[in-house]
């Protein structure tokens, strides 16, 4: 049974979107990440080197939020997922990108895109 490490609410100002005002003004994005890992060795040894450093993962995800502007949050979520899979010990990942200030003409609370990726052997 795989274990999970979840980081909820990584926030930053990004300039993602298809409209000029999104690229110019930016807006807050929030990201939730769930990593599939095997924590058995880390639990037995109590050694950070035996697990995934979730602080480093959060920093990497944040760098995507504030980094290169993209048109679609689908692309943003996919890039974040592949970055997470690059960490040793990450077997799979679920990334949810929240865009609560999306340019939608009706009242709404949030727009999210969720992607799930697995490490291929």
Steps between C-alpha positions, in 0.01 A plus 500: 500500500665829396530790740424863425651834586266793436591868482191722496475866408832591336432860396662751272430772246520370146441653158328203338204540269401577144397862555738796503376625839583161656852515361553862604330514842544142617282332759529260790515129426478228762629146450440176688740210447466139613808285455482122494805368685621204701576630849589169664878553504467859616265400779739230617814717482348841587734642232395771254736351241269195483193699391396790279591847625158665475654842556704457182189382315305806618782728383502334157122532463515864609765571236251385235227727642720811482701389198445495126150620408287233334167525324332206673493376858483152346855555373605645835365198690667257260839669533471500878412131498804411291723707727366313803566165330862608463551474877648168614243283667193658339301222334198709402351842547169681496519875437203736532541858380244750632426819305237679713528827307451346157334733250148359514196724457278330760545465877717200595731392779788328325622332184728200537686264273620172648751272331627163615829359376708191581868427466563262213764233552 
